[in-house]
Amino acid sequence: MTSTPLVDQIPLEEQPVLEALVSIKHRLTAIKKDRSQYIKTSVVTGIYNELSVQLQKLEELRGAGNSTLWSFRNNVNCVLDDVFVILSLCFMAVGKTKESPATYVQLLTIKQCLTGLQESGIYAAEDLKQYEDRLKELEAFISVDEARASVPDIQTRILRRKLEYDNNLLKELQEATDSISPELAPTHRRLVQLKVQLGTLATRTTWDASDIHRIQEELREIEAKRVDGKFTDAENNIVRGQAAVIGLLEDCYDDCHNLLATKERVPKALEDVFERLQMIKMDLERLVLTQRWTLRETDLWQYEIQLNEISTLRKNGKFVDQDGNVEEGQTLLNFMLHKCYHLIYVLLSASEPVAEALMPIHNQLLTVRRCLLEVKKWGGDFTVRDLYPYQMKLASMDNMRVDGKFLDKDKEIPEGQGICNSLLSECYDILYELQDSVIEESSDVEGVDEDIEVELRGSRGLDVVV
């Protein structure tokens, strides 16, 4: 029977594997930092194959059924976890978002989000639906690769363990919401919304006291619904979920009081933590707005590291000072920490299965489609000349294709061909619909218009590569 090693103890036979994993991590980090060129699919898959070899060696040393060693926090597992996360982000960056390796970082982020909800208790049944749906999608991706045997069994088992943990955690949260009666669920949901509003107000440098007074007034209206301190239904029967709803109501009152009574959001001992979280939150919110143009999925690694470092400062879910004392401002700091994890989840979930090299074309096609839809929406009389700029733009992008495929500068075929070609075809279809409402122009430009019309019709034979 293999004994469980100490935290810093590495078995001698695992040392070569650790060295190989560290080398892989350094190479992935270098690829992540290099913004002079796009991440290549061939490079990512090559490193993935190297990792698979090391996983196989590790499995032979540890044994496939020894889950304790795989989950223990020693140096090998910590480096392996980092490699999985960066490699997972690289798979997403090259557009392979529906393959098993890309699910690893998403499963970890969902775990952080669900843990945050469990710690804070600020969630309703509707808040859990997005995670339930996403976990089903990720499980489907893993199952497809598992059926094809396209990934090593050991990696599938690792992903399955992560998935099972997330599903169990989600089930616990769903059971907590199910314990609240349907009659009390709307009140609970509204209190959750008010609690989030108060947390958002607390993160601001300034706020208007009238906003807090408005929330207090609504809390009093909810309080007035209680009969002898209990919430009841239409027949005055005491309904399930009293403790959860009343506890949340009291928390909202406390938050209102703290915001109005204290000038400092957090104690001085925790100001550094607050400022770091504030900067991370601002960066992530900016990425949510500009992700289509500026986000490379691997950029999220640095935020994951920083948030994990901040999270390790807590003891039993509480931030402590250098002397180990629990300071004030816990609600605000935990709210910001969980908000940052949720923003990362939003960014990962919104990632398109399009390679980084094709993103400029993808974004341009989305913009052209949006413009054409706006033109179609507002209608009006169009001339062929009015539609000519759109035709020129689509023609220039169509000419980028070689044998129906968009290539990168290294003449490789990046992921996302189906999506980009489908968008291009959709743009042409909208353009043809608009052409039906074209009106005649004066004879002095008739010859030019005929040429443009011929060019418009000449693109009808667009082949969509899926």
C-alpha positions in Angstrom: 0.0 0.0 0.0 1.4 3.4 -1.1 1.7 5.9 1.8 0.5 9.5 1.4 3.5 11.8 1.1 3.9 15.0 3.0 3.2 18.4 1.4 6.7 19.0 0.2 7.8 15.4 -0.1 8.3 14.2 -3.6 8.9 10.5 -4.2 12.3 10.0 -5.9 10.7 8.1 -8.8 8.4 11.1 -9.5 11.2 13.6 -9.7 11.8 13.2 -13.5 8.1 13.7 -14.1 8.2 16.9 -12.0 11.1 18.2 -14.0 9.3 17.5 -17.3 6.1 19.2 -16.0 8.1 22.3 -14.9 9.7 22.4 -18.4 6.2 22.2 -20.0 4.9 24.9 -17.7 7.8 27.2 -18.6 7.2 26.7 -22.3 3.4 27.3 -22.0 4.1 30.5 -20.0 6.4 31.7 -22.8 3.8 31.0 -25.4 1.2 32.8 -23.3 3.4 35.9 -22.9 4.4 36.1 -26.6 1.9 38.6 -28.2 4.0 39.0 -31.3 2.3 36.1 -33.0 -0.8 34.0 -32.6 -0.8 30.8 -30.7 -0.6 27.9 -33.1 -2.8 24.9 -32.9 0.1 22.6 -33.8 2.2 23.9 -30.9 -0.6 23.5 -28.4 -1.4 19.9 -29.5 2.3 19.0 -29.5 2.7 20.1 -25.9 -0.6 18.4 -25.0 0.8 15.1 -26.4 4.0 15.6 -24.3 1.8 16.1 -21.2 -0.1 12.9 -22.0 3.2 11.0 -21.9 4.0 12.4 -18.5 0.5 11.6 -17.2 0.9 8.0 -18.4 4.2 7.7 -16.5 2.7 9.2 -13.4 -0.2 6.8 -13.6 2.2 3.9 -13.8 4.0 5.1 -10.7 0.9 5.9 -8.6 -1.7 3.4 -9.9 -4.9 4.4 -11.7 -7.1 3.7 -8.7 -5.2 5.7 -6.1 -7.3 8.9 -6.1 -5.8 10.1 -2.8 -2.3 10.7 -4.4 -3.9 12.5 -7.4 -5.8 14.9 -5.2 -3.0 15.5 -2.6 -1.4 19.0 -2.6 2.2 18.3 -3.3 4.6 19.9 -5.7 3.9 17.5 -8.6 0.2 17.9 -8.4 0.4 21.7 -8.0 2.6 22.0 -11.1 0.4 19.6 -12.9 -2.7 21.7 -12.0 -0.9 24.8 -13.3 0.0 23.1 -16.6 -3.6 21.8 -17.0 -5.0 25.4 -16.5 -2.6 27.1 -18.9 -3.0 24.4 -21.5 -6.8 24.5 -21.1 -6.7 28.3 -21.8 -4.4 27.7 -24.8 -7.0 25.2 -26.2 -9.6 27.9 -25.9 -7.3 30.5 -27.5 -6.9 28.4 -30.6 -10.7 27.8 -30.8 -10.8 24.2 -29.5 -13.4 25.2 -26.8 -15.5 22.0 -27.2 -12.6 19.6 -26.6 -12.0 18.0 -23.2 -8.7 19.8 -22.4 -10.5 23.2 -22.6 -13.0 22.1 -19.9 -10.4 21.9 -17.1 -10.1 25.6 -16.3 -13.9 26.1 -16.7 -14.5 23.3 -14.1 -12.1 25.0 -11.7 -13.7 28.4 -12.2 -17.2 27.0 -11.7 -16.0 25.4 -8.5 -14.7 28.8 -7.2 -18.0 30.4 -8.1 -20.2 27.8 -6.4 -17.9 27.8 -3.4 -18.4 31.6 -3.2 -22.1 31.2 -3.3 -22.1 28.6 -0.6 -19.9 30.8 1.6 -22.0 33.9 1.2 -25.4 32.4 0.9 -26.3 35.1 -1.6 -28.1 33.1 -4.3 -31.5 32.1 -5.5 -32.5 29.1 -7.6 -32.2 31.2 -10.8 -28.6 32.0 -10.1 -27.7 28.3 -10.1 -29.3 27.6 -13.5 -26.5 29.0 -15.5 -24.0 26.7 -13.8 -26.2 23.7 -14.2 -26.5 24.3 -17.9 -22.8 24.9 -18.3 -21.8 21.7 -16.4 -24.1 19.7 -18.7 -22.4 21.2 -21.7 -18.9 20.5 -20.3 -20.0 16.9 -19.5 -21.2 16.5 -23.1 -17.8 17.6 -24.4 -16.0 15.2 -22.1 -18.3 12.3 -23.1 -17.7 12.9 -26.8 -13.9 12.7 -26.4 -14.3 9.8 -24.1 -16.3 7.8 -26.6 -13.8 8.6 -29.4 -10.9 7.7 -27.1 -9.2 10.9 -28.2 -7.8 11.7 -24.8 -5.9 9.5 -22.3 -8.0 7.7 -19.8 -6.1 9.3 -16.9 -7.1 12.8 -18.1 -10.7 11.7 -18.5 -10.7 10.5 -14.9 -9.2 13.7 -13.7 -11.9 15.7 -15.5 -14.6 13.4 -14.3 -13.5 13.9 -10.7 -13.6 17.7 -11.1 -17.0 17.4 -12.8 -18.4 15.2 -10.0 -17.2 17.6 -7.3 -18.9 20.6 -9.1 -22.1 18.6 -9.6 -22.2 17.6 -5.9 -21.6 21.1 -4.8 -24.3 22.4 -7.1 -26.7 19.7 -5.7 -26.1 21.0 -2.2 -26.9 24.5 -3.2 -30.0 23.4 -5.1 -31.2 21.5 -2.0 -30.8 24.7 0.0 -33.0 26.6 -2.4 -35.5 23.8 -2.6 -36.0 24.0 1.1 -37.6 27.4 0.6 -41.3 27.2 -0.1 -42.7 28.5 -3.4 -44.7 31.1 -1.6 -41.5 32.5 0.0 -39.2 32.1 -3.0 -40.1 35.5 -4.6 -39.2 37.3 -1.3 -36.0 35.3 -1.0 -35.1 36.2 -4.6 -35.7 39.9 -4.0 -33.6 39.9 -0.9 -30.7 38.3 -2.8 -31.0 41.1 -5.4 -31.0 43.8 -2.6 -28.0 42.1 -1.0 -26.1 42.2 -4.3 -27.0 45.9 -4.8 -25.6 46.7 -1.3 -22.4 44.9 -2.1 -22.1 46.8 -5.4 -22.6 50.1 -3.6 -20.0 49.2 -1.1 -17.4 48.7 -3.8 -17.8 52.3 -5.0 -15.7 55.1 -3.8 -18.8 57.2 -3.2 -22.5 56.5 -3.0 -25.7 58.4 -2.5 -27.3 57.8 0.9 -30.7 58.0 -0.8 -29.9 54.7 -2.6 -29.5 53.0 0.8 -32.6 54.6 2.2 -34.6 53.3 -0.7 -33.3 49.8 0.0 -34.1 50.2 3.7 -37.7 51.2 2.8 -38.1 48.1 0.7 -36.7 46.0 3.5 -39.3 47.5 5.9 -42.0 46.5 3.4 -40.8 43.0 3.4 -40.5 43.0 7.2 -44.1 44.1 7.4 -45.2 40.9 5.8 -44.2 38.9 8.8 -46.8 37.7 11.3 -45.5 37.3 14.8 -42.0 37.2 13.3 -42.8 34.5 10.7 -43.6 34.6 7.0 -46.9 33.0 6.2 -48.9 32.1 3.1 -52.4 33.4 2.1 -54.0 31.1 4.7 -51.7 32.3 7.5 -49.8 29.0 7.5 -46.1 29.2 8.4 -44.1 28.4 5.2 -40.7 26.6 4.8 -37.5 28.6 4.6 -37.9 31.0 7.5 -34.3 30.8 8.7 -32.8 31.5 5.3 -35.1 34.4 4.4 -35.0 36.0 7.9 -31.2 35.6 8.1 -30.8 37.3 4.7 -33.2 40.1 5.7 -31.1 40.8 8.8 -27.9 40.7 6.8 -29.3 43.4 4.4 -30.3 45.6 7.4 -26.7 45.2 8.8 -25.2 46.1 5.4 -27.3 49.2 5.2 -26.3 50.2 8.7 -22.6 49.6 8.1 -22.6 51.7 4.9 -24.3 54.6 6.5 -22.3 54.4 9.8 -18.8 53.8 8.7 -16.6 56.0 6.5 -13.9 53.4 5.9 -15.0 50.5 3.7 -12.3 48.1 5.1 -9.8 48.4 8.0 -6.3 49.7 7.2 -4.9 46.2 7.7 -6.9 44.9 4.8 -6.7 47.9 2.5 -4.0 46.3 0.3 -6.3 43.3 -0.3 -9.2 45.6 -1.1 -7.1 47.6 -3.6 -5.8 44.5 -5.3 -9.4 43.1 -5.7 -10.6 46.4 -6.9 -8.0 46.6 -9.7 -8.6 43.0 -10.7 -12.4 43.6 -10.8 -11.9 46.7 -13.0 -9.7 44.9 -15.4 -12.1 42.0 -15.7 -15.1 44.3 -16.2 -13.2 46.0 -19.0 -12.4 42.7 -20.6 -16.1 41.7 -20.5 -16.9 44.8 -22.5 -14.0 44.5 -24.9 -13.4 40.8 -25.0 -14.1 40.4 -28.7 -11.2 42.7 -29.6 -8.7 42.4 -26.8 -9.1 39.1 -24.9 -6.7 36.3 -25.3 -8.0 33.5 -23.1 -4.5 32.8 -21.7 -4.5 36.4 -20.2 -6.9 35.1 -17.6 -4.2 33.0 -16.1 -2.6 36.0 -14.3 -6.0 36.9 -12.7 -6.5 33.3 -11.6 -3.1 33.3 -9.9 -3.8 36.6 -8.1 -7.2 35.6 -6.9 -5.9 32.3 -5.6 -3.2 34.1 -3.8 -5.8 36.4 -2.2 -8.0 33.5 -1.4 -5.2 31.8 0.5 -5.0 34.8 2.9 -8.4 33.7 4.3 -8.9 31.3 7.2 -12.2 29.6 7.4 -13.5 31.9 4.8 -12.4 35.1 6.7 -9.6 37.5 5.9 -7.2 38.0 8.8 -4.5 40.5 9.6 -0.8 39.7 10.2 -1.6 38.7 13.8 -4.4 36.3 12.7 -7.2 38.5 13.9 -10.5 38.6 11.9 -11.1 42.2 10.8 -14.2 44.1 9.8 -15.1 44.3 6.1 -15.4 40.6 5.5 -18.6 40.8 3.5 -17.2 43.4 1.1 -13.9 41.6 0.5 -15.6 38.2 -0.1 -18.2 39.9 -2.3 -15.4 41.3 -4.5 -13.5 38.1 -4.5 -16.5 36.1 -5.7 -17.4 38.8 -8.2 -14.0 38.5 -9.8 -14.3 34.7 -10.1 -17.7 35.1 -11.6 -16.4 37.6 -14.2 -13.7 35.1 -15.2 -16.5 32.5 -15.6 -18.4 34.9 -17.8 -15.4 35.5 -20.0 -14.7 31.7 -20.3 -18.3 30.9 -21.1 -18.4 33.6 -23.8 -15.3 32.3 -25.5 -16.1 31.5 -29.2 -14.8 28.3 -30.9 -12.7 30.5 -33.2 -9.0 30.5 -33.2 -7.2 33.7 -32.3 -5.9 34.1 -35.8 -9.4 34.2 -37.2 -10.8 36.5 -34.5 -10.2 39.7 -36.6 -12.2 38.3 -39.5 -14.9 36.9 -37.1 -15.3 40.3 -35.4 -15.4 42.2 -38.7 -18.1 39.8 -40.0 -20.1 40.3 -36.9 -19.9 44.1 -37.3 -20.9 43.9 -41.0 -23.9 41.7 -40.1 -25.0 44.0 -37.4 -24.8 47.0 -39.8 -26.8 45.1 -42.5 -29.4 44.1 -39.9 -29.8 47.7 -38.8 -30.2 48.8 -42.4 -32.8 46.1 -43.0 -34.6 47.0 -39.8 -35.0 50.7 -40.6 -35.8 50.0 -44.3 -36.1 52.8 -46.9 -35.3 53.2 -50.5 -31.8 52.0 -51.4 -29.7 52.3 -54.5 -27.1 49.8 -55.6 -24.6 52.5 -54.7 -25.8 52.6 -51.1 -25.1 48.9 -50.7 -21.8 49.0 -52.5 -19.6 49.6 -49.4 -21.0 46.4 -47.8 -20.4 44.5 -51.0 -16.8 45.7 -51.2 -16.1 44.7 -47.6 -17.6 41.2 -48.0 -15.8 40.7 -51.3 -12.5 41.7 -49.7 -13.0 39.1 -47.0 -14.3 36.5 -49.4 -11.1 36.9 -51.4 -9.0 36.0 -48.3 -10.2 32.4 -48.6 -8.2 29.7 -50.3 -10.3 26.8 -51.5 -13.1 28.0 -49.3 -11.0 28.2 -46.1 -9.5 31.1 -44.2 -5.8 30.6 -43.6 -3.4 32.2 -41.1 -0.1 33.8 -42.2 1.6 30.4 -41.9 -0.9 28.9 -44.4 -2.4 26.7 -41.7 -6.2 26.2 -41.3 -7.2 27.6 -37.9 -10.3 26.6 -35.9 -13.6 28.4 -36.6 -14.0 27.9 -40.4 -17.6 26.9 -40.1 -18.6 29.9 -38.0 -16.8 32.5 -40.2 -18.0 31.0 -43.4 -21.6 30.9 -42.0 -21.4 34.5 -41.0 -20.1 35.5 -44.5 -22.9 33.6 -46.1 -25.5 35.2 -43.8 -24.2 38.7 -44.6 -24.5 37.9 -48.4 -28.1 36.7 -47.8 -29.1 39.9 -46.0 -27.4 41.9 -48.8 -29.5 40.0 -51.4 -32.7 40.8 -49.5 -31.8 44.4 -49.4 -31.1 44.3 -53.1 -34.7 43.5 -53.8 -35.7 46.9 -52.6 -33.2 48.8 -54.7 -34.6 51.7 -56.7 -33.4 52.9 -60.1 -30.9 55.8 -60.3 -30.4 58.4 -63.0 -28.9 57.3 -66.3 -25.5 58.9 -65.8 -24.6 56.3 -63.2 -26.5 53.4 -64.9 -23.4 51.8 -66.3 -21.7 51.9 -62.9 -24.7 50.4 -61.2 -25.0 47.6 -63.7 -21.4 46.6 -62.9 -22.1 46.7 -59.2 -25.3 44.6 -59.6 -23.4 42.0 -61.6 -20.8 41.9 -58.9 -23.5 41.4 -56.2 -25.1 38.6 -58.2 -21.8 37.0 -58.9 -21.3 36.2 -55.2 -24.5 34.1 -55.0 -22.5 30.8 -55.4 -20.9 31.2 -51.9 -19.9 27.8 -50.5 -20.1 27.4 -46.7 -17.4 25.2 -45.2 -18.6 23.6 -42.0 
